[in-house]
Amino acid sequence: MLTVEQNEELTSVGPGTRMGELLRRYWYPIAFEQDFDTKPSKTVRLLGEDWTLYKTPSGRYGIIGESCPHRRASLTYGVVHEDGIRCGYHGWKYDFDGQCVEQPAENDNTTFRDKIKAKAGSAQVMGGMVWVYVGPAPVPELPRFDVYVLDGVREVGTATLPCNWLQIMENSVDPHHVEWLHGYYFEFLGQTQGFDAPKSFQKRHIKVAFDEFEYGIIKRRVLEGHGEGDDDWAIGHPLMFPYGMRVGGMWIDQMQIRVPIDDTTTWKLFYTLHHPEAGQWEKQDRPVVYEFPFRDENGEFITDYVEGQDVMAWVSQGAITDRSQEHLGRSDQGVAMLRKMFKEAMAAVEDGEDPPGVVRVKHDVIHLPCEKDKFGAGTAFVDQWINGGSMRYSPIREQLLALHHEAAAAREKAGSGA
């Protein structure tokens, strides 16, 4: 249980807040490349602030505070140049650092523009998404985690959720919810609504553990009938501090991303890479992007798939969970650990240090530990995850199933020596 003040400290992401200052030390995906196919700029909201994200004719991206420092008009409706953006209202022009470089009606007062600087950040493309950093210098390296840069077929399910990002993150260090929300409850729905719920999620947890590592927390579990030599314990999978979780199984590798739009809104992405051994696919320039629904036509939560169940649990807690009313038990050790980690990271930032997961060294790819044989379900896990999760809404679902089935057949054939 937290005090009201402690809860507010953990959930407030705006400028000047302790958590907001911590979160501004990281890169965030905020748009897709295809968003700029027909227009050069768009308004995006991140960490409680509105920004203009723009793309120059040569393909360079920039991000600047949306309101022009002159008379506060939106820069999203400005003119994009190769070296910056010009406000459509009075023509003030800003470079990529936000410095005002031109004031057409003030040409006789050249020192005036030197005093004008808009809030700005850095922007790069990776994995078909536009990533931005809006924190202080020096700008860290954009972490090139394996899911975003390795070859394969990519598809991304997205939704904008009306809740604080932290209650989604805390779910990542709550292994026990899997056997109940995605196991017991899913089975109940199947029995009452007449469908077969995935069996992979129904195994009982014998023990769980959490280990800190350089990018966050490794989550481990031993399930009933399994041992410490199985992938779920021996390898586990990581929570990527501060807003991600890496999961996977049988060459389906996914990064679950929780972008804090503001205190009560989160952009939720399931960024998935399909690259089965012995599989064949065409090179993909951009991921396939789609929205996954979480409410039906009556406004009720859709809970007959894995991630829909998660969304119900996150959003039904309210816009911001009142943690002064909760009662944590021993099974919530991961939640307590994550909160402690956030508290320590906020203190580190205030001491002028880098918090966990900030990358300063140039690199090509960062390989992350992640189980391959998820829940000991083998190849059956592929069908159960694709058909029983948010991927069922993917416009290429049938192609994904075919890709994995054909790859499994090729592996079996090669293994038999046929």
N, C-alpha and C positions, 0 to 999 in steps of 0.2 A: 504494500500500500504506500502511495506517495501522498504528500501534501498537495493542496491545490497549487501552491507556488512552484513546487518541484515539477508537477505535471505541465504547467505552463512553460517552464523553462525548457523542457524536453520537446515540446510540440510547436513552439513558436519559431518560424523560419524566416521572418522578415529581417531587413537590415537593422543592425544594432542589437539584435538579440543574441544571446550566447550560442544557441543552436544555429541560428542563421549565419553567424560568423564562422562557425565550424563548417557548415555545409557549403559555404562559398569557397572552400579549399579544393573542391572537386569538379571534374568535368561531368556534364549531363547531356544525354541525347534529348533534343527538344523538337526535332522535325525530321522529315525524310527528304531525300534528294528530289523526289518527284513533286514535292510541294512547290518547287521553283521552276517547274517545266513551263508554266504559263504566266507566271508573274515573278518579278525579281525580289519581292519583299513580303514579309508577313509579320503580324504581331504575335508574339509568344509571351507567355507568362511563366515566370520561374522565381521561386523563393519569395513570393509576395510582391514581385515587381514586374511591370510591363516593359517589354523590350521590342525593338525592331530588328528582325533578323533579315539580312539581305545577301544577295548573290550578285557579284559583278559580272560583266560580259565575259571575262576570261575564266570565270568559275570560282573565284575566291569568295569566301564567306566572311561577313562581318556582323557584329551584334552591338547595338547601341541603345541606350535608354529611349523609349518610344517618344517621350515628350521633348520637343525641341526647346533648348534653354532660352530661346528668344521669347516666343509668345505661347509656348506649350502645345503647339499643333503637333499632330502625329507625324513622325518621320516615316512611318510605314507608307504614307502617301506622298513620299518624296521621290526624287530622281536619283537613281543609282548610277554612280560613275565608277570608273576603273579604280580610282584611288579613294573612294568613300561614298558618302550619300549627302544629297542636298535637300533641304526642307522645301516642300512645294509651296509653302505659304509666302516666305520672303526671300528664299534662295540662299539662306545660310548653309554653308557646306562644312562637313566634318570628315576628318580622316578616320582610319581604322582605330586609332587610339581615343577617338572622341574629341580631339582638338579641333576647334573651329578654325578653318583656314581661309574662308571667304565670307564677306558680308557685303553684298553688292551695293546696298544703299548707304554703306558706311565707309566707302573707299577713302574718304578724307580723314579717317580716324583709324589708322592701321594698327595702333596698339590695342584697340578695343578687343579685337578678335583674339589676341593672345591671352586675354583674361578669361575667355569662354571655353569651357571644356565639359562635354557631356559624359555621363557615365557610360563606359564601354567595356567590352570583354574580348575574348578570343573565340574563334570558331574554326572547326575542322570537320572533314568528312571521314567517317569510318563505318564500314559495314552497311553502306547505304543510308546511314543516318547522319544528321548534322548535329555535332556535339559542340557545346559551348562551355566556356569557363568565365565566370563573372566575379572572381575574387581578386585579391591583391597580388601584385608582383612579388617574386618572380613566378611566371606561369609554369605549372608543373607539366610533365609529359602526359599526353593522352594515353591511358593504359590500353594497350592493344591485346586484350584478353582473347584467348583462342577462339571462342565462339564467334567473335566478330570478324576474324581475319582468315581462318582456315577455309579451305575449299569445301563446297557442298551446296545443298539446296537450302535456301533460307526463306522462312516465312515468319511474319510478326503479327501477333494478335494484340490489339490495343483497346483500351477503354479509359474514359475519364471518370474517376470514382469520387463521390462526394464525401470524402473522409480524409483525416490526417494520415500522412505517409507512415508515421511511426507505428500505428496499430497494424499496418501491413507488414512492416519489418519485424515486429515482435513475433509474428506468425512463423517467421523463418527459423526461429530458435525454439519452436514448440513442436517437437517430433510427435508427441502423443496425440495431437489432433488428427494425425493421419489415420490411425486405426479406428477412431471414433467418427470424425466428420466424413472422411473419404471411405471408411470401411463399414462400420456399424450403421451409420445413418444412411449411407448410399445403399446398403443392402436392404434396409427398411423401405426406402423409396422404391427399389426394384420390386420388392414383394408386393407393395401396395399399388404400384402403377403398372406392373406387368412387364418388366424388362430385367435383363441379367446385369447386375452390377459387377464391375471389375473385381476380381478376386485378389489381385496383387496387393491391394491396400488394406486387406482385412487381418493381417497377421498381428499378433499381440507383441508389444514391446517388452523385452526382458530387461534391457538397460540402455541408457543413453549417456553420451558424454560430449563435452564441448572443449575444443582446444583453440586458443588464440594462435594466429599465424600472421604473417606480415600484411595480408590484405583483409583480415577480418577474423572470422571464427569458423573452424571446421566442426561440422555436426556429424556425430556418429551414433549408430544404433545397432543393437543385436535384437533380431526378431525371433519369435518362437520357432524352434526347429533349426535355427542358424547358430553360428558361432563367431568368434572374433576373427576367424580367417576369411569370412565373407566380406564382399566389397562394402556393404553398408557400414561395417565397423572398421575394417582394415584401411579403407580409403576415405569413405564418407563423402561429404560435399560441403562447399564453403558458402557462408554468408559473406558477401562482398561489401565491406564497410564503405560508405554508410547506407547505401540504398539498393543493393542488389543481392541476388541469390543465384548460385550456379547449381543446376540440377541436370540429371541425365540418366541414360540407360540405353544400352544396345544401339549405340551410334546415333542416338537422338540427344543432342546437347543443347541446353537451354539456359539463357540468362533471364531471370525474372527481374525487371527493372521497375523501381518505384520513384518517379520523379516528383519532388515536392513542388507543386505549382504554387500553392499558398497553404495557409494553416488548415484549410478544410477541403482541399482539392488535390488529388494525386493522379498523375498520368501513369497508368499501369500498362507495361509492355511485357509480352512473352516473346522474346527473341530466340528463335529456334533454328538450329543447324542440323540438317539431316545428311549424314555422310557414311552410310553403311559400308563396312568392308565388303569388297567384291561388287559394290554397286556401281552403276554407270549413270551419269547425268550430264546435261549440257551446262557449260559455264554460265553463271548467272551474274548479271551486272548489278541488279538491285533485288532486295528481298520482296516477296509478295506480302502486301500489307492489307489487313482486314480488321474490322471491329468485331469483338465478341460481345454478344448481348448478355446482360445480367439481370434484366427485369423483363417480364412478359407484358402482353398488351393490357393486363389489369394492374400493372405496377408492382406485381409480386416478384420476389427473387426467383430466378431460374436455378434450381439446385440439383438437376439431374446430370450434372457433369462436374468434374473435380474442381476446376477453378471457379465455377459458379457458386459452389459451396463455400469456397474461401471468401469470395466477394460478399456473400450473405453474412458470414461471420465478421468480416471487417467493417462493412457499412452499417450493419445493424447495431454496432457498438455506439453509434452516434457520430456526428461530425468530428468530434474530438473525444476520445474515451475519457471518462472521469475516473482516473486511477486512484482517486482518494476513496473510492467506493469498492475497490477490488479486494480480493483475498487470495494472495499467492500461496501456493503449496510447494512441496518439495519437487514436484514434477515441473515447476516453473523456473528451475535453476538457470536455464538458458536465457530466459527473459531478464532475470535479475543480472546475469552476466553482461548482457547487451547494454542495459541501462548504465551499469557501472562503467562500461567501455566508453559510452557517450560522455559521461561525466568527466572521465579522465581525459578524453580527447578535447573537450571544451577547455579544460584547464591547460592542456598542452598548447593550444592555439593562443591562449592569453599569455603564455610564457614565450611566445615567438617560435614555437616548434611546429614541425609538421605532424599532423595527426596520422593515424594508421591508414595505409593504402595509398598515400600520396606518392607518386612515382617521379623521380628526378633523373633517372638514367634512360637515355635513348635505347630503344629496343625494337625488334621486329614483331615478336609475339611473346605473350606471357601465358605459359601453360598452367592450367589450374588442376588440382586434384579433384577427381569426381568419379564416383562409382560407375561401373559399366554394367554389371549384372544387378540391376535395381530390384530390391526386395527378393532376390533369388528367383525371379519370375522368368528369366531367360527371354526368348524371342516373343513369348506371349505378351510381354510388357509393351511391345511396340503397338500392337493392335489395341490393347486396353487403354493406352495413353492417348493415341491419336483419336480413337472413337469415343473415349470416355472423358476427354478433356477439352480445352478450348480449341484445340486443333481440329475438332469436328466441324468448326465453322470456317476453316481455311478453304478458300476456293480451289486449292490444289490437293485436298485431302485424298482423293482417289489416286492421284499421281504419287503421293507420298507412300501410301499403303503399297502400291505396286512396286515402287522403288525398293522398299524394305523387303517385301516378299521375294522379289527377283534376286536381290542380293543374298538373302538367306538360302535360297535354292542353289545359287552359285557356290556359296561356301560349303553347303552340304555335298554338292557334286565334287568339289575339289577335295574335300576331306575323305570321300569314299574312294577317290582315285579313279572315278568313272571317266 
